Amino acid sequence: MDFNLKNVPSQKGRIAIVTGANNGIGFETTLAMAKHGFKTIMACRNIAKAEKAKTEILSKVPAADLDILQLDLSNLESVKTFAKNFKSKYPQLNVLINNAGVLVYSGKKNKVGVELQFATNHLGHFLLTNLLIGLMPDSSASRIVALSSLAHKAAKIHFDDLNCEKTDDPDAPYGQSKLANLMFVDELNRRLKRAGKKTVALAVHPGGSDSGLFDEMSKVKYYTFKILSPFILNSNASAAKPSLFAALSSDIKGGEYLGPQGFNEFKGKVGFAKRSDYSKREDVAKKLWQLSEEMTGQSFLI
């Protein structure tokens, strides 16, 4: 699977959404999409930060076609408002990159009492995809990309304890949310295929990356990562490559899980990534899908 961004033709006339586009991997993804001619919608919670990021991208790509729409993925009403605003402005959507994510260790919940990482990283993107998938042309170039993580490997979906209040593992909630990202697009891709649709859904992970998520870590973990970062962490530009591969490569068929191929999958050329056996369980993915429909209050269109 060879992929070189330099060989990607102009994408002018196509529309993409990148969630969490104002910093880290999302910023670099948006920058690359803009360079290739996409009309790119920056879906961000903080408008001021998004405006600053937009200005920076325009300084590098003066012809960049960018728009900012507010989106708070932890709040389902905000997701619905975003979808409504997008539909009022744009007739179609070609690429949806569900990039945004949070990592917290404080047991935070959203306004309705759902653990913040599950609410933001999974449920918000689940509903967003549901509300927008009807705008995607029936083409293999239509892509839904979910940003998962190496953290999924140690995780399970705690159906009897979604807020992870019964576990002593501080990493369990984040791992669960990233596992949910992966299993969601797996099930989505299966449903698309059964429906005879050409739209493609797949997941990626960035390897090791200092994307700002580590700010919530304990001081010991944070400084350990900082010390080791030259050896195990990608730049944000490198960490964005799996997402760009998934969004733009003509080799993509659907259902893939992509990531760096180097030592422990921290860095390296993008290719097929390793995944846990648990993440491959279709029965769990179907149960997660049903639960997600119930929690978002809306049946999926596929």
Beta strands, then each sheet from edge to edge (+ up, - down):
strand 1: 15-19
strand 2: 39-44
strand 3: 65-70
strand 4: 95-98
strand 5: 143-147
strand 6: 200-204
strand 7: 257-260
strand 8: 270-272
sheet 1: 3+ 2+ 1+ 4+ 5+ 6+ 7+ 8-
end
